[in-house]
Amino acid sequence: MDPVTLSVLGHALAGVAEEMSAALVRSAYSPNIKERRDCSCAVFDPRGRMAAQAEDIPVHLGAMPFSVAAAVASCPDPQSGDVIVLNDPYHGGAHLPDLTFVAPVFLRGSLLGYVAARAHHADVGGTTPGSLPAGATEIYQEGLILPPVRLWRAGKLDDDLWRVLLANVRTPLERAGDLRAQLAAVHVGAHRLAGLADRYGPGILAEGMDALMAYAERRMTEAIGMLPVGSWAFEDTLDEGQRVRVVITREAAGLTIDFAGSSPQTRAPVNAPLAVTASAVYYCLRTVLDPGVPPNDGAWRGVRIIAPKGTVVNAVHPAPVGGGNLELSQRIVDVVFGAFAQAVPDRVPAASQGTMNNLTLGGVRADDGTPYSFYETIAGGAGALPDQDGLSGRHSHMTNTLNTPIEALELAYPLRVERYELRPGTGGAGVRRGGDGLRRDIRVLGHTATVSLLADRRVGRPYGLAGGEPGSPGEDWLMIEGEAPRRLPAKGTVEVAPDGVISVRTPGGGGYGTPASRGGVERAETK
Amino acid sequence: MSAGVRAVGVDVGGTFTDLVWTDGVDLRTLKVPSTRSQEEGFLRGLEALSTVGLDRLVHGSTVATNALLEGAWAETALLVTDGTRDVLEIGRQARPALYDLQAVPPAPIVPRTLRFEIPERLDARGRVVRPLDEPAVRAVARALPASVRSVAVALLFSFLDGHHERRVAELLRAEGVELPITLSCEVLPEVREYERTSTTVVSAALRPVVAGYLERLCAGLAARGGNCPLLLMDSAGGVLSPADACRRAAGLLLSGPAAGVQGARTVAAAAGISDAITLDMGGTSTDVGLVLEGQAQLSSAQLIAGRPVRLPMVDVHTIGAGGGSIAWVDAGGALRVGPRSAGASPGPACYGSGGAEATVTDAQLILGRLPADRPLGGLEALSRARAERALAKVAAQLDMPVPATAWGVLEIAEAAMERAVRIISVERGHDPRGLALVAFGGAGPLHGVSLARKLGIARVLVPAHAGVLSALGLTAADLVCTFVRSLVTSWSRLSPKLLAGVWDEFEREAHARLAAAGVAHRGIRAQAAADVRYQGQGHELTVACSTPVITHADIALLAERFHAAHEAAYGFATPEAPLELVSLRLTARGLVAKAPLPEAPRIASGDLLVERRSVHFGPDFALETPVFRRTALPAGRTLEGPCVVEGEESTCLLPPGSRAEVDAIGNLLVEVGTWTR
């Protein structure tokens, strides 16, 4: 294909995915999608290979093709107007709150490809509000499981399935609004993809998708070619001891990322299905090698991921996975970066906070007796780069969702945010300093709240590089007037009495380079 | 509107200061180089226009924008609620780029050492749960370093009740603080503390900068003996007195783009077009805006230089593509255009000012859309040889002929623009196919028709003064003041008393401000609106109201309109779900006398045909094409594509299949049509 048509179609297909995301965010009902933009959209060819994806959140980066593959396998005779929904991590999903819509797209009877829209729903049932129970031992406790099923057949809603779905969630009105937003996104995608086929011809469109994948493959091959030949190993753990081990090998043939030696899957919700592991690996490759490679099937052809079945990085049914997406994914990034740091030390940052600090509060309001559920993730310190300090109080790596404004939170829930500030000095020292973590104190007003925390790096510390010191670990406290503050476990659920304050203090990032106090160079700037 | 009103618009841009003088019969335009101190170029230009007996002098300024971009703001202190000192620095906790680890957010305007915590607290209903610690405020006043030149105050929930913020200001004054004090409850009484604090801080930090500039400018105007009052265009397309401009300095940030959209709106209205996408394409970037029902669309959710400024502003989206965008071949062998730009200096290769890389303008030249080797308007002759050399390098890497490469550069640049315009439209819930396109700026008229075809747009308007349209827009703007107040109240708690109180306050303030600017009571038009959402929803929809909502019947009507608007925007409504009123808004417009747009000549003057030359309309396909002189086109004249229309400041391309008519005021109205070879 000529380079002009290639570039024009590249814009057009990326534009389709972006318009889908814009439609989804615009029409979503819940703050998690609308304000925090916890969603992703992508376009696929008729064989289910990803052709383009919007720049959304990294944890969805490699996971969408698994969804489309599962949808295609479950629905071998797609019709125009079909929309398949799924969240089963063992059939194309990542964790249960992420519901994915997949729709085949036709023009005059012939299949042009698929469009997919994924969104993180604030609740999908299960044992605790927010559907991320820290105590889950099996996936059944984490919420409603949807294998790939048709929610719309030839444009007609399956009303029975719709009612089953909404009967299993705590906030059905909000879910219905968000599901309709996902439908709006796949409609926009289908309409625009058909429009492109009409404008350029279905043959050129198909050829263009192939050519774009080949183009991404060339770019990634080029980038991998800049790596030295060799093999680098690294490992790190979650606070409870689950180990992620990686060996990265660069040979003439390409790149192998081998997770052999990682811990067996565990009866705690920190296991990752392969889709999540792939996302984390692809995130690292894009970041370190070439952020400009368009995310499509071709980009990953030269990369082989080996993740033994039944381990934390490729869990099998019925392991719980709620936090695999959130916490283990961050540790996978840490070990892949740790290995890359040995190969290309000038391109890789020290470890960032390595957690998303997932906090869920739920209960019944004292004034009107209505239930509520509130979920958020809390940012922390980023690892220092060889030539710059790490960011303070920002999300790192696999997530980038916004915070909930204090005023918006207090208007909606019986809670009061009493402190939201940086933790100066928690970033690791170094020639370049790690970013500082955050502290967020929330008071429970007039009722007893169920508080679930799913966080990590409370024991282990985000590593420094090249002599830089590690970041400080996080801490979580329960403070009740007249009592001594109580340290909370980072993964667990606790009942908080009226007027109790939960204080989440997030980790700092690792430093880079031996700090001045140990004989290193003085930092160029001070904060 | 009245003939005989003599108005001047002065639009200061990065490279040129554009001036338009009109009295409704004649129109004179002038471009002078912009100066580092903007008032110098302004005054020099005004001198050259030799204006006497002016009735209106309206200014579009980039002084606030430049100060923000360059970090040249005044040192500012910030007082916040205890426990929230770092809100300004944490922002919304997101990093600025997903895969680029080196990207950093802009540093907070107020450093941590100048952010002071004050013990006090209101709850989400505006009730005091912790009284203001007055001695703590006094202590801050005494601790302010001498270098501080402005103070901002942003306390939690002050949008519900500003009495703590006002008391803080009183205490600071009582302690002898004479600096300007900017309160968040006055700048932006709207929910969401980070955005409100950021807007307040930006406003406070720019206030001394804007005040200093306007003092120098007004002194210069007084010195040359003019007694015409100066007005400034604000970001929402209205005009302000210098005193109001200082009080809300952040309101000037999109002054320039607002003038452009106003200009486009004005010429479109004169041509009977009320719904349009505006496309202002310059050397380095393209501003895309939206006019609906004859009004420039506003948004208050914009980031300026990476910082949220939540004031109502023209909803202009800037795309990093323009005439200077550079073509290159990437590591995967794909032809790319931008985001790097040759800008005004060194400029495209054909300018001969040292640029060696091929740009969009070079491609236009190679394809015959711009004249080679002879002067054009105010520009020096463009060198075809230099353009060829630059493009030949790109062509060699692709192993393609030079004209096909140039064609590809334009196709790719337009594909990027199409993608951006579509997303802007989807995000705002509009289908571009129902709109017209107003194409202006130096490069807009070359791409307008082709881009319209790609977007499915049927009509393009190329204004008569496409190169100085922003300055023209300045002469036609009304005085505007806008008000917003967040209530965040559930529907069942709304009462006529509560609502009437807010509207009364808005109207009193609006009339006082417009009267001070010389607008008579009968010249004031108010437009009310309300932000409404379903309870539990994280975002709201702004719904226009024909009159301020007060009575229970008004409230019921507003609910109906909200459900309808939700259905229109998102495809569904939930009439049984409870509603919440988030904010009330009022826009008061003080109508001012304007000069009508001068008419185009009725009979042709001078030679219409400049030349015939070969112009490409495909990678390997060219047609012998007539080139017409824009100034020689009389009203009513029709043109058939293919042809090129050369104006003073811009060149318009009509490809085969398109057809244009010159309207009464000299606009080209283009039916884009279709064409296949």
Interface residues (C-beta under 8 A of the other chain):
Chain A: D2 P3 V4 L6 S7 V8 G10 H11 A12 A14 G15 E18 E19 A22 A23 R26 S27 Y29 S30 P31 N32 K34 E35 E55 I57 P58 T171 L173 E174 G177 R180 A181 A184 V188 Y215 A216 R218 R219 E222 A223 Y283 R286 T287 D290 P291 G292 P349 I378 A379 A382 L385 Q388 L391 S392 G393 R394 H395 S396 N400 T401 L402 N403 P405 I406 E407 A408 E410 L411 A412 R416 V417 E418 R419 Y420 E421 L422 L438 D441 K527
Chain B: G83 T84 R85 D86 V87 E89 I90 R92 Q93 A94 R95 L98 Y99 D100 L101 Q102 V104 P105 R112 D123 A124 V129 L156 F157 F159 V191 R192 E193 Y194 E195 V329 D330 A331 G332 G333 A334 L335 R336 L398 M400 A404 W407 G408 E411 I412 A415 A416 E418 R419 R422 I423 V426 E427 G429 V488 Y534 G536 Q537 G538 H539 A569 Y570 G571 F572 T574 A577 P619
